[in-house]
């Protein structure tokens, strides 16, 4: 096996850091997407309810009756919008990191003299 230059060692370390960052971003995005689906489901159910059905809002460990339906809808819509923006932001970050990750993988493989197909088979 060839001796690995300090520059290549640095690239490999960066590659591993990018891999970890991508995993963290993917996890965060999935959590936010789950929250977004929950808010969307809540809004759907809220729209199905009649005016006589009491609505409660969870505040910490308490359930508090919510008489202001329109205020609650507005609050949920704002939360949905915020979550949507955050998910899109994470998707952009993931895309940018993925591109850097792939570029670095290509450079490392070239430095090691391996083809991408051979590296994937390992």
C-alpha positions as CSV (number, residue, x, y, z in Angstrom):
1,X,0.0,0.0,0.0
2,X,1.2,3.5,-0.8
3,X,2.2,5.9,1.9
4,X,-0.5,8.5,2.3
5,X,0.6,12.1,2.0
6,X,-0.5,14.6,4.7
7,X,-2.6,16.4,2.1
8,X,-4.5,13.2,1.3
9,X,-4.8,12.4,5.0
10,X,-6.4,15.9,5.4
11,X,-8.8,15.2,2.6
12,X,-9.8,11.9,4.1
13,X,-10.5,13.6,7.4
14,X,-12.6,16.2,5.7
15,X,-14.4,13.5,3.8
16,X,-15.3,11.8,7.1
17,X,-16.4,15.1,8.6
18,X,-18.6,15.8,5.6
19,X,-20.1,12.3,6.0
20,X,-20.9,13.0,9.6
21,X,-22.4,16.4,8.8
22,X,-24.6,14.9,6.1
23,X,-25.9,12.3,8.6
24,X,-26.7,15.0,11.1
25,X,-28.5,17.2,8.6
26,X,-30.5,14.2,7.3
27,X,-31.6,13.4,10.8
28,X,-32.6,17.0,11.5
29,X,-34.5,17.2,8.2
30,X,-36.4,14.0,8.9
31,X,-37.3,15.3,12.4
32,X,-38.6,18.6,11.0
33,X,-40.5,16.8,8.2
34,X,-42.2,14.7,10.8
35,X,-43.2,17.8,12.8
36,X,-44.4,19.4,9.5
37,X,-46.6,16.4,8.8
38,X,-48.0,16.5,12.3
39,X,-48.9,20.2,12.0
40,X,-50.5,19.6,8.6
41,X,-52.5,16.7,10.0
42,X,-53.6,18.9,12.9
43,X,-54.7,21.6,10.6
44,X,-56.7,19.1,8.5
45,X,-58.5,17.8,11.6
46,X,-59.1,21.3,12.9
47,X,-60.8,22.2,9.6
48,X,-63.1,19.1,9.9
49,X,-64.4,20.0,13.4
50,X,-67.6,21.7,13.9
51,X,-68.0,24.9,16.0
52,X,-69.4,23.0,18.9
53,X,-66.5,20.6,19.3
54,X,-64.2,21.8,22.1
55,X,-60.5,22.2,21.2
56,X,-57.6,21.9,23.6
57,X,-54.1,23.0,23.1
58,X,-51.1,21.3,24.8
59,X,-48.9,23.6,26.8
60,X,-46.2,21.7,28.5
61,X,-48.0,19.1,30.7
62,X,-51.3,20.9,30.5
63,X,-54.2,20.8,28.1
64,X,-55.9,24.2,27.9
65,X,-59.2,24.8,26.2
66,X,-58.8,26.9,23.1
67,X,-61.8,29.0,22.2
68,X,-60.1,31.1,19.6
69,X,-60.1,28.7,16.6
70,X,-59.0,31.3,14.1
71,X,-56.1,32.3,16.3
72,X,-55.1,28.6,16.7
73,X,-55.3,28.1,12.9
74,X,-53.2,31.1,12.3
75,X,-50.6,29.9,14.9
76,X,-50.5,26.5,13.2
77,X,-50.2,28.0,9.7
78,X,-47.3,30.2,10.9
79,X,-45.6,27.1,12.5
80,X,-46.1,25.2,9.3
81,X,-44.5,28.0,7.3
82,X,-41.5,28.2,9.6
83,X,-41.0,24.4,9.5
84,X,-41.3,24.4,5.7
85,X,-38.6,27.1,5.4
86,X,-36.4,25.2,7.8
87,X,-36.8,22.0,5.9
88,X,-36.0,23.7,2.6
89,X,-32.9,25.3,4.2
90,X,-31.7,21.9,5.4
91,X,-32.3,20.4,2.0
92,X,-30.1,23.1,0.4
93,X,-27.4,22.5,3.0
94,X,-27.6,18.8,2.3
95,X,-27.3,19.3,-1.4
96,X,-24.3,21.6,-1.1
97,X,-22.5,19.2,1.3
98,X,-23.3,16.2,-0.9
99,X,-21.7,18.0,-3.9
100,X,-18.6,18.7,-1.8
101,X,-18.6,15.1,-0.5
102,X,-18.8,13.7,-4.0
103,X,-16.1,16.1,-5.3
104,X,-13.8,15.1,-2.4
105,X,-14.4,11.4,-3.0
106,X,-13.4,11.8,-6.6
107,X,-10.2,13.6,-5.6
108,X,-9.3,11.0,-2.9
109,X,-10.0,8.2,-5.4
110,X,-7.8,9.9,-8.0
111,X,-5.0,10.4,-5.5
112,X,-5.2,6.7,-4.4
113,X,-5.3,5.6,-8.0
114,X,-8.7,3.9,-7.7
115,X,-11.7,4.2,-9.9
116,X,-15.1,5.2,-8.3
117,X,-16.5,1.8,-9.3
118,X,-13.7,-0.1,-7.6
119,X,-14.0,2.0,-4.4
120,X,-17.8,1.3,-4.3
121,X,-17.2,-2.4,-4.5
122,X,-15.0,-2.4,-1.3
